[in-house]
Amino acid sequence: MFKLLRLLAIVLALTATVQLTSARSTYRRSAVRVHRVAPTHTRSSSARSTFQRSQPCPSSGRTSGACGGHVVDHVIPLKRGGADTPSNMQWQTIEAAKAKDRME
C-alpha cells in the first residue's frame, strides 16, 4: 500500500511539472508582440512620370529616369490625405526627405 501511494505521488509530481512547463511556454508565446505594418498607400507611376516630364530633374535636367541626389516628394503626404497627382509633388534632396520622414 505504501509503495502504491509513493508511486501515485511521483506520477502526480511529474504531471504537475509537465503542466507547469507547458503553461510557462504558452505564456511566453502569448507575450510576444506582433508588429503590424501600416497600410501602404498606392503611388501612381504615371503621375510621377507626368510630374517628371513637366518638372525636369534639378541636378541633371533629365525628364525621365533617375535623378541623382533628389527624390520625388508629396507636399501633403498620402497618409495625411494628400493626392497622388503631379500638383502635389515636388523635388526634394535625399537629406531633406529623410529629415521630413522623421518629422512625419
Backbone atoms as SQL, in Angstrom:
CREATE TABLE atoms (id INTEGER PRIMARY KEY, chain TEXT, resi INTEGER, resn TEXT, atom TEXT, x REAL, y REAL, z REAL);
INSERT INTO atoms VALUES
  (1, 'A', 1, 'MET', 'N', 0.817, -1.178, 0.000),
  (2, 'A', 1, 'MET', 'CA', 0.000, 0.000, 0.000),
  (3, 'A', 1, 'MET', 'C', 0.874, 1.260, 0.000),
  (4, 'A', 2, 'PHE', 'N', 1.941, 1.262, 0.785),
  (5, 'A', 2, 'PHE', 'CA', 2.828, 2.403, 0.870),
  (6, 'A', 2, 'PHE', 'C', 3.523, 2.654, -0.466),
  (7, 'A', 3, 'LYS', 'N', 3.919, 1.559, -1.150),
  (8, 'A', 3, 'LYS', 'CA', 4.579, 1.686, -2.442),
  (9, 'A', 3, 'LYS', 'C', 3.621, 2.271, -3.482),
  (10, 'A', 4, 'LEU', 'N', 2.380, 1.867, -3.394),
  (11, 'A', 4, 'LEU', 'CA', 1.380, 2.375, -4.331),
  (12, 'A', 4, 'LEU', 'C', 1.160, 3.867, -4.122),
  (13, 'A', 5, 'LEU', 'N', 1.087, 4.331, -2.881),
  (14, 'A', 5, 'LEU', 'CA', 0.919, 5.752, -2.598),
  (15, 'A', 5, 'LEU', 'C', 2.155, 6.551, -3.047),
  (16, 'A', 6, 'ARG', 'N', 3.312, 5.971, -2.840),
  (17, 'A', 6, 'ARG', 'CA', 4.541, 6.639, -3.254),
  (18, 'A', 6, 'ARG', 'C', 4.594, 6.760, -4.776),
  (19, 'A', 7, 'LEU', 'N', 4.212, 5.712, -5.474),
  (20, 'A', 7, 'LEU', 'CA', 4.178, 5.723, -6.937),
  (21, 'A', 7, 'LEU', 'C', 3.162, 6.757, -7.427),
  (22, 'A', 8, 'LEU', 'N', 2.016, 6.832, -6.795),
  (23, 'A', 8, 'LEU', 'CA', 0.999, 7.807, -7.161),
  (24, 'A', 8, 'LEU', 'C', 1.509, 9.239, -6.933),
  (25, 'A', 9, 'ALA', 'N', 2.229, 9.468, -5.845),
  (26, 'A', 9, 'ALA', 'CA', 2.789, 10.790, -5.557),
  (27, 'A', 9, 'ALA', 'C', 3.815, 11.186, -6.613),
  (28, 'A', 10, 'ILE', 'N', 4.621, 10.245, -7.066),
  (29, 'A', 10, 'ILE', 'CA', 5.625, 10.521, -8.099),
  (30, 'A', 10, 'ILE', 'C', 4.941, 10.857, -9.418),
  (31, 'A', 11, 'VAL', 'N', 3.918, 10.104, -9.785),
  (32, 'A', 11, 'VAL', 'CA', 3.195, 10.364, -11.032),
  (33, 'A', 11, 'VAL', 'C', 2.535, 11.744, -10.980),
  (34, 'A', 12, 'LEU', 'N', 1.927, 12.092, -9.872),
  (35, 'A', 12, 'LEU', 'CA', 1.294, 13.405, -9.732),
  (36, 'A', 12, 'LEU', 'C', 2.325, 14.527, -9.807),
  (37, 'A', 13, 'ALA', 'N', 3.481, 14.327, -9.211),
  (38, 'A', 13, 'ALA', 'CA', 4.534, 15.343, -9.245),
  (39, 'A', 13, 'ALA', 'C', 5.022, 15.551, -10.676),
  (40, 'A', 14, 'LEU', 'N', 5.210, 14.457, -11.409),
  (41, 'A', 14, 'LEU', 'CA', 5.649, 14.568, -12.807),
  (42, 'A', 14, 'LEU', 'C', 4.582, 15.243, -13.661),
  (43, 'A', 15, 'THR', 'N', 3.341, 14.923, -13.444),
  (44, 'A', 15, 'THR', 'CA', 2.245, 15.527, -14.198),
  (45, 'A', 15, 'THR', 'C', 2.180, 17.022, -13.933),
  (46, 'A', 16, 'ALA', 'N', 2.333, 17.417, -12.671),
  (47, 'A', 16, 'ALA', 'CA', 2.301, 18.840, -12.322),
  (48, 'A', 16, 'ALA', 'C', 3.471, 19.576, -12.967),
  (49, 'A', 17, 'THR', 'N', 4.640, 18.949, -13.015),
  (50, 'A', 17, 'THR', 'CA', 5.813, 19.564, -13.635),
  (51, 'A', 17, 'THR', 'C', 5.587, 19.761, -15.120),
  (52, 'A', 18, 'VAL', 'N', 5.033, 18.786, -15.796),
  (53, 'A', 18, 'VAL', 'CA', 4.757, 18.887, -17.227),
  (54, 'A', 18, 'VAL', 'C', 3.727, 19.984, -17.493),
  (55, 'A', 19, 'GLN', 'N', 2.683, 20.059, -16.692),
  (56, 'A', 19, 'GLN', 'CA', 1.663, 21.090, -16.868),
  (57, 'A', 19, 'GLN', 'C', 2.241, 22.476, -16.609),
  (58, 'A', 20, 'LEU', 'N', 3.101, 22.604, -15.601),
  (59, 'A', 20, 'LEU', 'CA', 3.717, 23.887, -15.290),
  (60, 'A', 20, 'LEU', 'C', 4.631, 24.323, -16.421),
  (61, 'A', 21, 'THR', 'N', 5.402, 23.416, -16.974),
  (62, 'A', 21, 'THR', 'CA', 6.297, 23.731, -18.081),
  (63, 'A', 21, 'THR', 'C', 5.515, 24.157, -19.309),
  (64, 'A', 22, 'SER', 'N', 4.440, 23.457, -19.628),
  (65, 'A', 22, 'SER', 'CA', 3.655, 23.832, -20.807),
  (66, 'A', 22, 'SER', 'C', 2.941, 25.161, -20.576),
  (67, 'A', 23, 'ALA', 'N', 2.546, 25.449, -19.342),
  (68, 'A', 23, 'ALA', 'CA', 1.900, 26.730, -19.049),
  (69, 'A', 23, 'ALA', 'C', 2.896, 27.869, -19.231),
  (70, 'A', 24, 'ARG', 'N', 4.135, 27.677, -18.824),
  (71, 'A', 24, 'ARG', 'CA', 5.158, 28.702, -18.996),
  (72, 'A', 24, 'ARG', 'C', 5.423, 28.956, -20.474),
  (73, 'A', 25, 'SER', 'N', 5.553, 27.913, -21.263),
  (74, 'A', 25, 'SER', 'CA', 5.848, 28.112, -22.674),
  (75, 'A', 25, 'SER', 'C', 4.681, 28.791, -23.384),
  (76, 'A', 26, 'THR', 'N', 3.461, 28.511, -22.971),
  (77, 'A', 26, 'THR', 'CA', 2.303, 29.184, -23.548),
  (78, 'A', 26, 'THR', 'C', 2.327, 30.655, -23.186),
  (79, 'A', 27, 'TYR', 'N', 2.717, 30.959, -21.960),
  (80, 'A', 27, 'TYR', 'CA', 2.790, 32.346, -21.527),
  (81, 'A', 27, 'TYR', 'C', 3.812, 33.104, -22.368),
  (82, 'A', 28, 'ARG', 'N', 4.950, 32.505, -22.582),
  (83, 'A', 28, 'ARG', 'CA', 5.986, 33.174, -23.370),
  (84, 'A', 28, 'ARG', 'C', 5.510, 33.451, -24.788),
  (85, 'A', 29, 'ARG', 'N', 4.836, 32.489, -25.379),
  (86, 'A', 29, 'ARG', 'CA', 4.357, 32.679, -26.741),
  (87, 'A', 29, 'ARG', 'C', 3.308, 33.774, -26.795),
  (88, 'A', 30, 'SER', 'N', 2.460, 33.862, -25.782),
  (89, 'A', 30, 'SER', 'CA', 1.411, 34.871, -25.811),
  (90, 'A', 30, 'SER', 'C', 1.957, 36.260, -25.501),
  (91, 'A', 31, 'ALA', 'N', 3.150, 36.338, -24.888),
  (92, 'A', 31, 'ALA', 'CA', 3.719, 37.634, -24.554),
  (93, 'A', 31, 'ALA', 'C', 4.449, 38.268, -25.733),
  (94, 'A', 32, 'VAL', 'N', 4.646, 37.544, -26.807),
  (95, 'A', 32, 'VAL', 'CA', 5.338, 38.087, -27.973),
  (96, 'A', 32, 'VAL', 'C', 4.424, 39.089, -28.667),
  (97, 'A', 33, 'ARG', 'N', 4.950, 40.273, -28.913),
  (98, 'A', 33, 'ARG', 'CA', 4.153, 41.308, -29.572),
  (99, 'A', 33, 'ARG', 'C', 4.286, 41.171, -31.083),
  (100, 'A', 34, 'VAL', 'N', 3.190, 41.364, -31.744),
  (101, 'A', 34, 'VAL', 'CA', 3.182, 41.300, -33.194),
  (102, 'A', 34, 'VAL', 'C', 3.199, 42.723, -33.716),
  (103, 'A', 35, 'HIS', 'N', 4.188, 43.028, -34.564),
  (104, 'A', 35, 'HIS', 'CA', 4.273, 44.360, -35.150),
  (105, 'A', 35, 'HIS', 'C', 3.397, 44.393, -36.384),
  (106, 'A', 36, 'ARG', 'N', 2.501, 45.325, -36.397),
  (107, 'A', 36, 'ARG', 'CA', 1.616, 45.455, -37.546),
  (108, 'A', 36, 'ARG', 'C', 2.161, 46.521, -38.473),
  (109, 'A', 37, 'VAL', 'N', 2.107, 46.222, -39.718),
  (110, 'A', 37, 'VAL', 'CA', 2.605, 47.143, -40.721),
  (111, 'A', 37, 'VAL', 'C', 1.481, 48.072, -41.129),
  (112, 'A', 38, 'ALA', 'N', 1.792, 49.346, -41.181),
  (113, 'A', 38, 'ALA', 'CA', 0.791, 50.325, -41.598),
  (114, 'A', 38, 'ALA', 'C', 0.395, 50.046, -43.045),
  (115, 'A', 39, 'PRO', 'N', -0.846, 50.285, -43.371),
  (116, 'A', 39, 'PRO', 'CA', -1.269, 50.033, -44.746),
  (117, 'A', 39, 'PRO', 'C', -0.492, 50.918, -45.714),
  (118, 'A', 40, 'THR', 'N', -0.089, 50.329, -46.807),
  (119, 'A', 40, 'THR', 'CA', 0.652, 51.093, -47.794),
  (120, 'A', 40, 'THR', 'C', -0.301, 51.878, -48.665),
  (121, 'A', 41, 'HIS', 'N', 0.146, 53.026, -49.072),
  (122, 'A', 41, 'HIS', 'CA', -0.648, 53.869, -49.945),
  (123, 'A', 41, 'HIS', 'C', -0.111, 53.680, -51.353),
  (124, 'A', 42, 'THR', 'N', -0.979, 53.448, -52.295),
  (125, 'A', 42, 'THR', 'CA', -0.530, 53.192, -53.650),
  (126, 'A', 42, 'THR', 'C', -0.084, 54.492, -54.296),
  (127, 'A', 43, 'ARG', 'N', 1.011, 54.398, -55.008),
  (128, 'A', 43, 'ARG', 'CA', 1.543, 55.541, -55.722),
  (129, 'A', 43, 'ARG', 'C', 1.408, 55.278, -57.213),
  (130, 'A', 44, 'SER', 'N', 0.967, 56.269, -57.909),
  (131, 'A', 44, 'SER', 'CA', 0.753, 56.147, -59.339),
  (132, 'A', 44, 'SER', 'C', 2.057, 56.430, -60.081),
  (133, 'A', 45, 'SER', 'N', 2.539, 55.445, -60.832),
  (134, 'A', 45, 'SER', 'CA', 3.763, 55.654, -61.603),
  (135, 'A', 45, 'SER', 'C', 3.514, 56.635, -62.749),
  (136, 'A', 46, 'SER', 'N', 2.305, 56.662, -63.258),
  (137, 'A', 46, 'SER', 'CA', 2.009, 57.600, -64.344),
  (138, 'A', 46, 'SER', 'C', 1.992, 59.045, -63.817),
  (139, 'A', 47, 'ALA', 'N', 1.515, 59.258, -62.601),
  (140, 'A', 47, 'ALA', 'CA', 1.522, 60.607, -62.016),
  (141, 'A', 47, 'ALA', 'C', 2.956, 61.071, -61.794),
  (142, 'A', 48, 'ARG', 'N', 3.827, 60.155, -61.354),
  (143, 'A', 48, 'ARG', 'CA', 5.227, 60.501, -61.131),
  (144, 'A', 48, 'ARG', 'C', 5.914, 60.847, -62.443),
  (145, 'A', 49, 'SER', 'N', 5.685, 60.057, -63.472),
  (146, 'A', 49, 'SER', 'CA', 6.329, 60.345, -64.756),
  (147, 'A', 49, 'SER', 'C', 5.779, 61.633, -65.376),
  (148, 'A', 50, 'THR', 'N', 4.497, 61.923, -65.199),
  (149, 'A', 50, 'THR', 'CA', 3.928, 63.184, -65.674),
  (150, 'A', 50, 'THR', 'C', 4.585, 64.359, -64.948),
  (151, 'A', 51, 'PHE', 'N', 4.780, 64.226, -63.629),
  (152, 'A', 51, 'PHE', 'CA', 5.459, 65.262, -62.854),
  (153, 'A', 51, 'PHE', 'C', 6.880, 65.465, -63.373),
  (154, 'A', 52, 'GLN', 'N', 7.593, 64.370, -63.599),
  (155, 'A', 52, 'GLN', 'CA', 8.994, 64.473, -64.015),
  (156, 'A', 52, 'GLN', 'C', 9.120, 65.072, -65.422),
  (157, 'A', 53, 'ARG', 'N', 8.155, 64.801, -66.287),
  (158, 'A', 53, 'ARG', 'CA', 8.185, 65.401, -67.621),
  (159, 'A', 53, 'ARG', 'C', 7.953, 66.917, -67.539),
  (160, 'A', 54, 'SER', 'N', 7.088, 67.348, -66.628),
  (161, 'A', 54, 'SER', 'CA', 6.795, 68.774, -66.513),
  (162, 'A', 54, 'SER', 'C', 7.810, 69.512, -65.647),
  (163, 'A', 55, 'GLN', 'N', 8.472, 68.811, -64.735),
  (164, 'A', 55, 'GLN', 'CA', 9.473, 69.398, -63.843),
  (165, 'A', 55, 'GLN', 'C', 10.750, 68.566, -63.942),
  (166, 'A', 56, 'PRO', 'N', 11.652, 68.876, -64.844),
  (167, 'A', 56, 'PRO', 'CA', 12.871, 68.070, -65.010),
  (168, 'A', 56, 'PRO', 'C', 13.704, 68.014, -63.728),
  (169, 'A', 57, 'CYS', 'N', 14.566, 67.022, -63.674),
  (170, 'A', 57, 'CYS', 'CA', 15.444, 66.824, -62.513),
  (171, 'A', 57, 'CYS', 'C', 16.287, 68.082, -62.277),
  (172, 'A', 58, 'PRO', 'N', 16.345, 68.585, -61.029),
  (173, 'A', 58, 'PRO', 'CA', 17.109, 69.798, -60.755),
  (174, 'A', 58, 'PRO', 'C', 18.616, 69.636, -60.964),
  (175, 'A', 59, 'SER', 'N', 19.145, 68.442, -60.767),
  (176, 'A', 59, 'SER', 'CA', 20.596, 68.273, -60.883),
  (177, 'A', 59, 'SER', 'C', 21.047, 67.944, -62.302),
  (178, 'A', 60, 'SER', 'N', 20.233, 67.217, -63.072),
  (179, 'A', 60, 'SER', 'CA', 20.675, 66.813, -64.411),
  (180, 'A', 60, 'SER', 'C', 19.808, 67.369, -65.535),
  (181, 'A', 61, 'GLY', 'N', 18.626, 67.827, -65.223),
  (182, 'A', 61, 'GLY', 'CA', 17.723, 68.344, -66.248),
  (183, 'A', 61, 'GLY', 'C', 17.005, 67.260, -67.043),
  (184, 'A', 62, 'ARG', 'N', 17.151, 66.003, -66.632),
  (185, 'A', 62, 'ARG', 'CA', 16.505, 64.892, -67.341),
  (186, 'A', 62, 'ARG', 'C', 15.012, 64.863, -67.055),
  (187, 'A', 63, 'THR', 'N', 14.257, 64.445, -68.051),
  (188, 'A', 63, 'THR', 'CA', 12.805, 64.366, -67.886),
  (189, 'A', 63, 'THR', 'C', 12.325, 62.935, -67.681),
  (190, 'A', 64, 'SER', 'N', 13.250, 61.998, -67.559),
  (191, 'A', 64, 'SER', 'CA', 12.886, 60.607, -67.262),
  (192, 'A', 64, 'SER', 'C', 14.063, 59.932, -66.581),
  (193, 'A', 65, 'GLY', 'N', 13.783, 58.826, -65.926),
  (194, 'A', 65, 'GLY', 'CA', 14.836, 58.071, -65.252),
  (195, 'A', 65, 'GLY', 'C', 15.184, 58.638, -63.888),
  (196, 'A', 66, 'ALA', 'N', 16.302, 58.161, -63.360),
  (197, 'A', 66, 'ALA', 'CA', 16.722, 58.540, -62.011),
  (198, 'A', 66, 'ALA', 'C', 17.249, 59.972, -61.981),
  (199, 'A', 67, 'CYS', 'N', 17.134, 60.582, -60.829),
  (200, 'A', 67, 'CYS', 'CA', 17.609, 61.951, -60.607),
  (201, 'A', 67, 'CYS', 'C', 18.583, 61.903, -59.439),
  (202, 'A', 68, 'GLY', 'N', 19.860, 62.014, -59.728),
  (203, 'A', 68, 'GLY', 'CA', 20.895, 61.877, -58.697),
  (204, 'A', 68, 'GLY', 'C', 20.765, 62.875, -57.573),
  (205, 'A', 69, 'GLY', 'N', 20.664, 62.389, -56.343),
  (206, 'A', 69, 'GLY', 'CA', 20.615, 63.238, -55.165),
  (207, 'A', 69, 'GLY', 'C', 19.241, 63.789, -54.821),
  (208, 'A', 70, 'HIS', 'N', 18.226, 63.490, -55.638),
  (209, 'A', 70, 'HIS', 'CA', 16.883, 64.009, -55.406),
  (210, 'A', 70, 'HIS', 'C', 15.846, 62.894, -55.466),
  (211, 'A', 71, 'VAL', 'N', 14.730, 63.124, -54.803),
  (212, 'A', 71, 'VAL', 'CA', 13.593, 62.203, -54.849),
  (213, 'A', 71, 'VAL', 'C', 12.328, 63.015, -55.085),
  (214, 'A', 72, 'VAL', 'N', 11.304, 62.356, -55.588),
  (215, 'A', 72, 'VAL', 'CA', 10.003, 62.995, -55.748),
  (216, 'A', 72, 'VAL', 'C', 9.277, 62.868, -54.416),
  (217, 'A', 73, 'ASP', 'N', 8.797, 63.997, -53.910),
  (218, 'A', 73, 'ASP', 'CA', 8.157, 64.038, -52.599),
  (219, 'A', 73, 'ASP', 'C', 6.739, 64.567, -52.746),
  (220, 'A', 74, 'HIS', 'N', 5.839, 64.037, -51.957),
  (221, 'A', 74, 'HIS', 'CA', 4.475, 64.561, -51.918),
  (222, 'A', 74, 'HIS', 'C', 4.445, 65.709, -50.910),
  (223, 'A', 75, 'VAL', 'N', 3.989, 66.866, -51.328),
  (224, 'A', 75, 'VAL', 'CA', 3.925, 68.031, -50.449),
  (225, 'A', 75, 'VAL', 'C', 3.032, 67.709, -49.256),
  (226, 'A', 76, 'ILE', 'N', 1.818, 67.270, -49.517),
  (227, 'A', 76, 'ILE', 'CA', 0.924, 66.765, -48.468),
  (228, 'A', 76, 'ILE', 'C', 1.008, 65.243, -48.550),
  (229, 'A', 77, 'PRO', 'N', 1.540, 64.590, -47.525),
  (230, 'A', 77, 'PRO', 'CA', 1.747, 63.145, -47.589),
  (231, 'A', 77, 'PRO', 'C', 0.455, 62.382, -47.895),
  (232, 'A', 78, 'LEU', 'N', 0.622, 61.262, -48.584),
  (233, 'A', 78, 'LEU', 'CA', -0.531, 60.423, -48.917),
  (234, 'A', 78, 'LEU', 'C', -1.241, 59.945, -47.657),
  (235, 'A', 79, 'LYS', 'N', -0.468, 59.629, -46.621),
  (236, 'A', 79, 'LYS', 'CA', -1.082, 59.128, -45.385),
  (237, 'A', 79, 'LYS', 'C', -1.856, 60.214, -44.638),
  (238, 'A', 80, 'ARG', 'N', -1.654, 61.482, -45.022),
  (239, 'A', 80, 'ARG', 'CA', -2.393, 62.588, -44.426),
  (240, 'A', 80, 'ARG', 'C', -3.511, 63.080, -45.347),
  (241, 'A', 81, 'GLY', 'N', -3.786, 62.309, -46.406),
  (242, 'A', 81, 'GLY', 'CA', -4.886, 62.651, -47.295),
  (243, 'A', 81, 'GLY', 'C', -4.489, 63.415, -48.539),
  (244, 'A', 82, 'GLY', 'N', -3.189, 63.550, -48.773),
  (245, 'A', 82, 'GLY', 'CA', -2.718, 64.243, -49.965),
  (246, 'A', 82, 'GLY', 'C', -3.017, 63.443, -51.221),
  (247, 'A', 83, 'ALA', 'N', -3.182, 64.148, -52.319),
  (248, 'A', 83, 'ALA', 'CA', -3.486, 63.494, -53.594),
  (249, 'A', 83, 'ALA', 'C', -2.201, 62.993, -54.254),
  (250, 'A', 84, 'ASP', 'N', -2.324, 61.924, -55.005),
  (251, 'A', 84, 'ASP', 'CA', -1.191, 61.385, -55.755),
  (252, 'A', 84, 'ASP', 'C', -1.247, 61.950, -57.170),
  (253, 'A', 85, 'THR', 'N', -1.092, 63.267, -57.252),
  (254, 'A', 85, 'THR', 'CA', -1.143, 63.968, -58.529),
  (255, 'A', 85, 'THR', 'C', 0.120, 64.812, -58.673),
  (256, 'A', 86, 'PRO', 'N', 0.504, 65.146, -59.901),
  (257, 'A', 86, 'PRO', 'CA', 1.705, 65.967, -60.103),
  (258, 'A', 86, 'PRO', 'C', 1.644, 67.315, -59.384),
  (259, 'A', 87, 'SER', 'N', 0.461, 67.865, -59.166),
  (260, 'A', 87, 'SER', 'CA', 0.358, 69.158, -58.478),
  (261, 'A', 87, 'SER', 'C', 0.705, 69.050, -56.989),
  (262, 'A', 88, 'ASN', 'N', 0.735, 67.846, -56.445),
  (263, 'A', 88, 'ASN', 'CA', 1.083, 67.626, -55.038),
  (264, 'A', 88, 'ASN', 'C', 2.497, 67.065, -54.899),
  (265, 'A', 89, 'MET', 'N', 3.308, 67.142, -55.955),
  (266, 'A', 89, 'MET', 'CA', 4.663, 66.588, -55.927),
  (267, 'A', 89, 'MET', 'C', 5.692, 67.692, -56.063),
  (268, 'A', 90, 'GLN', 'N', 6.885, 67.416, -55.493),
  (269, 'A', 90, 'GLN', 'CA', 7.998, 68.351, -55.595),
  (270, 'A', 90, 'GLN', 'C', 9.307, 67.574, -55.583),
  (271, 'A', 91, 'TRP', 'N', 10.376, 68.171, -56.106),
  (272, 'A', 91, 'TRP', 'CA', 11.701, 67.580, -55.990),
  (273, 'A', 91, 'TRP', 'C', 12.239, 67.923, -54.618),
  (274, 'A', 92, 'GLN', 'N', 12.922, 66.977, -54.012),
  (275, 'A', 92, 'GLN', 'CA', 13.489, 67.200, -52.689),
  (276, 'A', 92, 'GLN', 'C', 14.815, 66.462, -52.609),
  (277, 'A', 93, 'THR', 'N', 15.796, 67.062, -51.948),
  (278, 'A', 93, 'THR', 'CA', 17.069, 66.366, -51.783),
  (279, 'A', 93, 'THR', 'C', 16.861, 65.166, -50.868),
  (280, 'A', 94, 'ILE', 'N', 17.729, 64.204, -50.984),
  (281, 'A', 94, 'ILE', 'CA', 17.594, 62.979, -50.182),
  (282, 'A', 94, 'ILE', 'C', 17.702, 63.305, -48.695),
  (283, 'A', 95, 'GLU', 'N', 18.628, 64.208, -48.331),
  (284, 'A', 95, 'GLU', 'CA', 18.793, 64.577, -46.917),
  (285, 'A', 95, 'GLU', 'C', 17.530, 65.252, -46.372),
  (286, 'A', 96, 'ALA', 'N', 16.961, 66.160, -47.162),
  (287, 'A', 96, 'ALA', 'CA', 15.736, 66.843, -46.724),
  (288, 'A', 96, 'ALA', 'C', 14.563, 65.866, -46.623),
  (289, 'A', 97, 'ALA', 'N', 14.531, 64.884, -47.526),
  (290, 'A', 97, 'ALA', 'CA', 13.457, 63.884, -47.491),
  (291, 'A', 97, 'ALA', 'C', 13.559, 63.030, -46.233),
  (292, 'A', 98, 'LYS', 'N', 14.777, 62.650, -45.862),
  (293, 'A', 98, 'LYS', 'CA', 14.957, 61.852, -44.643),
  (294, 'A', 98, 'LYS', 'C', 14.535, 62.647, -43.406),
  (295, 'A', 99, 'ALA', 'N', 14.892, 63.930, -43.379),
  (296, 'A', 99, 'ALA', 'CA', 14.508, 64.773, -42.239),
  (297, 'A', 99, 'ALA', 'C', 12.989, 64.918, -42.180),
  (298, 'A', 100, 'LYS', 'N', 12.343, 65.104, -43.319),
  (299, 'A', 100, 'LYS', 'CA', 10.902, 65.229, -43.349),
  (300, 'A', 100, 'LYS', 'C', 10.223, 63.926, -42.901),
  (301, 'A', 101, 'ASP', 'N', 10.766, 62.787, -43.341),
  (302, 'A', 101, 'ASP', 'CA', 10.204, 61.496, -42.946),
  (303, 'A', 101, 'ASP', 'C', 10.287, 61.282, -41.436),
  (304, 'A', 102, 'ARG', 'N', 11.365, 61.758, -40.823),
  (305, 'A', 102, 'ARG', 'CA', 11.488, 61.624, -39.359),
  (306, 'A', 102, 'ARG', 'C', 10.444, 62.460, -38.643),
  (307, 'A', 103, 'MET', 'N', 10.105, 63.626, -39.205),
  (308, 'A', 103, 'MET', 'CA', 9.108, 64.502, -38.589),
  (309, 'A', 103, 'MET', 'C', 7.696, 63.971, -38.783),
  (310, 'A', 104, 'GLU', 'N', 7.439, 63.307, -39.891),
  (311, 'A', 104, 'GLU', 'CA', 6.090, 62.814, -40.178),
  (312, 'A', 104, 'GLU', 'C', 5.895, 61.593, -39.366);
